Amino acid sequence: SYIWTLYFTMNTIFLQLGSNMGKREEYLQNASGLLAAEIGAIQKKSKIYESVPWGVENQNNYLNQVLEIKSEFSAEEVLEKVLQIEDKIGRIRDEKWGERIIDIDILFFNDLIIEKEGICIPHIHLHNRLFVLIPLNEIAADFVHPKYNKMIIELLDECKDIESVEEYAV
């Protein structure tokens, strides 16, 4: 049927949400709602995890969550919508790796490898970061990273990151 065909032409997208300012949990919820409304249906959500900031000091801990979304939009369209959603929630881009109300990263878009100015999928650092791999492994352990040809559970096992990532107690 038409609906059946439509489902199989949908793109599978993994997104990471992060917040380390203000009402962190609320910002993650707002982001989830806007992503579902503007990009596509959320298929799976990891638990929320708390982690220390990666690569910087003197910042609040992050809350992180990974979502799997089905969408008909292209990678470029999803990126554009993600940036708009970050702006709507109140993200201000003033310094690289600065504190943020909300950060939404595209981790994977199907099994595509897209590397051009402004967009890099799969996310360039995801295999080095426990705060990405732990929630991703929770919802997609057997997803294969198209560049490294390894499942998420294998990347997690090999990850050298030692930063703390704990399940967030709501």
C-alpha positions as CSV (number, residue, x, y, z in Angstrom):
1,S,0.0,0.0,0.0
2,Y,1.0,3.7,-0.3
3,I,1.5,4.1,3.4
4,W,3.7,1.0,3.6
5,T,5.8,2.4,0.7
6,L,6.0,5.8,2.3
7,Y,7.3,4.3,5.5
8,F,10.2,2.6,3.7
9,T,11.2,5.8,1.9
10,M,11.5,7.6,5.2
11,N,15.0,8.5,6.5
12,T,16.3,7.3,9.8
13,I,18.0,10.0,11.7
14,F,19.8,9.9,15.0
15,L,20.1,13.2,16.9
16,Q,21.8,14.1,20.1
17,L,20.4,16.7,22.4
18,G,22.5,18.5,25.0
19,S,21.9,21.3,27.5
20,N,24.1,22.7,30.3
21,M,22.4,25.9,31.1
22,G,19.3,26.8,33.1
23,K,16.4,24.4,33.1
24,R,18.3,21.7,31.2
25,E,15.6,19.0,31.3
26,E,12.9,21.4,30.1
27,Y,15.1,22.5,27.2
28,L,15.6,18.8,26.2
29,Q,11.8,18.3,26.3
30,N,11.1,21.5,24.3
31,A,13.6,20.3,21.7
32,S,12.0,16.9,21.5
33,G,8.6,18.4,21.0
34,L,9.8,20.8,18.3
35,L,11.8,18.0,16.5
36,A,8.7,15.8,16.5
37,A,6.5,18.6,15.2
38,E,8.9,20.0,12.5
39,I,11.1,17.1,11.4
40,G,9.4,13.8,12.0
41,A,8.1,11.1,14.4
42,I,10.3,10.1,17.2
43,Q,10.8,6.4,17.1
44,K,13.0,5.9,20.2
45,K,14.4,8.1,23.0
46,S,17.3,7.1,25.2
47,K,17.3,7.9,28.9
48,I,18.7,11.2,29.9
49,Y,22.4,11.1,30.9
50,E,24.4,13.7,32.8
51,S,28.0,14.2,31.8
52,V,30.9,16.6,32.4
53,P,31.6,19.1,29.6
54,W,33.8,17.6,26.9
55,G,37.1,19.4,26.1
56,V,36.4,22.4,28.3
57,E,36.5,23.3,32.0
58,N,34.5,25.5,34.4
59,Q,31.1,24.7,32.9
60,N,28.0,23.1,34.3
61,N,27.4,19.4,33.6
62,Y,25.4,18.5,30.5
63,L,22.2,16.6,30.2
64,N,22.3,14.5,27.0
65,Q,19.8,12.4,25.2
66,V,19.7,10.6,21.8
67,L,16.6,10.4,19.6
68,E,15.8,8.3,16.6
69,I,13.5,10.1,14.2
70,K,11.9,9.1,10.9
71,S,11.6,11.9,8.4
72,E,11.0,12.6,4.8
73,F,13.4,15.6,4.8
74,S,16.9,15.5,3.3
75,A,20.0,15.8,5.6
76,E,20.4,19.5,4.5
77,E,16.8,20.2,5.3
78,V,17.1,18.5,8.7
79,L,20.2,20.5,9.5
80,E,18.4,23.8,8.6
81,K,15.4,22.8,10.8
82,V,17.6,21.8,13.7
83,L,19.4,25.2,13.6
84,Q,16.0,27.0,13.6
85,I,14.8,24.9,16.5
86,E,18.0,25.7,18.5
87,D,17.3,29.4,17.8
88,K,13.7,29.1,18.8
89,I,14.7,27.6,22.2
90,G,17.2,30.4,22.7
91,R,20.6,29.1,21.7
92,I,23.2,31.8,21.3
93,R,26.4,30.9,19.3
94,D,29.2,33.0,20.7
95,E,32.0,30.6,21.4
96,K,33.0,27.1,20.1
97,W,32.2,24.5,22.8
98,G,30.7,27.3,24.9
99,E,27.8,26.7,27.4
100,R,24.5,26.2,25.7
101,I,20.8,26.2,26.4
102,I,20.4,23.6,23.7
103,D,22.6,21.8,21.3
104,I,21.2,19.4,18.7
105,D,23.7,17.4,16.6
106,I,22.9,15.1,13.7
107,L,24.8,11.8,14.5
108,F,23.6,9.7,11.6
109,F,21.4,10.1,8.6
110,N,20.6,6.6,7.3
111,D,24.0,5.2,6.5
112,L,25.1,8.2,4.5
113,I,28.5,9.8,4.7
114,I,28.2,13.5,3.9
115,E,31.3,15.7,4.3
116,K,31.0,19.2,2.9
117,E,31.1,22.7,4.2
118,G,28.6,23.2,7.0
119,I,27.6,19.5,7.3
120,C,29.5,16.4,8.4
121,I,27.5,13.2,8.9
122,P,28.2,10.9,10.7
123,H,29.1,13.4,13.4
124,I,32.9,13.7,13.3
125,H,33.6,13.1,17.0
126,L,30.8,10.7,18.0
127,H,33.1,7.6,18.2
128,N,35.3,9.4,20.8
129,R,32.6,10.5,23.2
130,L,31.0,8.4,25.8
131,F,28.2,10.9,26.3
132,V,27.2,10.2,22.7
133,L,27.9,6.5,22.6
134,I,26.2,5.5,25.9
135,P,22.7,6.8,25.0
136,L,23.1,5.8,21.3
137,N,24.0,2.3,22.4
138,E,20.9,2.2,24.5
139,I,18.6,2.7,21.5
140,A,20.8,1.5,18.6
141,A,23.5,-0.9,19.7
142,D,23.6,-2.8,16.4
143,F,23.5,0.3,14.1
144,V,26.6,0.2,11.9
145,H,28.8,3.4,11.7
146,P,29.1,3.8,7.9
147,K,32.6,5.1,8.0
148,Y,34.2,2.7,10.5
149,N,31.9,-0.2,9.6
150,K,31.5,-1.0,13.3
151,M,28.4,-1.4,15.4
152,I,27.8,1.2,18.1
153,I,28.3,-1.4,20.8
154,E,31.8,-2.0,19.3
155,L,32.6,1.7,19.2
156,L,31.5,2.0,22.8
157,D,33.7,-0.9,23.8
158,E,36.7,0.6,22.0
159,C,36.1,4.2,23.2
160,K,39.0,5.7,25.1
161,D,37.0,8.6,26.7
162,I,37.1,8.5,30.5
163,E,34.8,11.4,31.3
164,S,31.9,10.6,33.6
165,V,28.5,9.8,32.1
166,E,25.7,8.9,34.5
167,E,22.1,8.1,34.1
168,Y,20.2,11.3,35.2
169,A,17.9,10.8,38.1
170,V,14.8,12.9,37.3
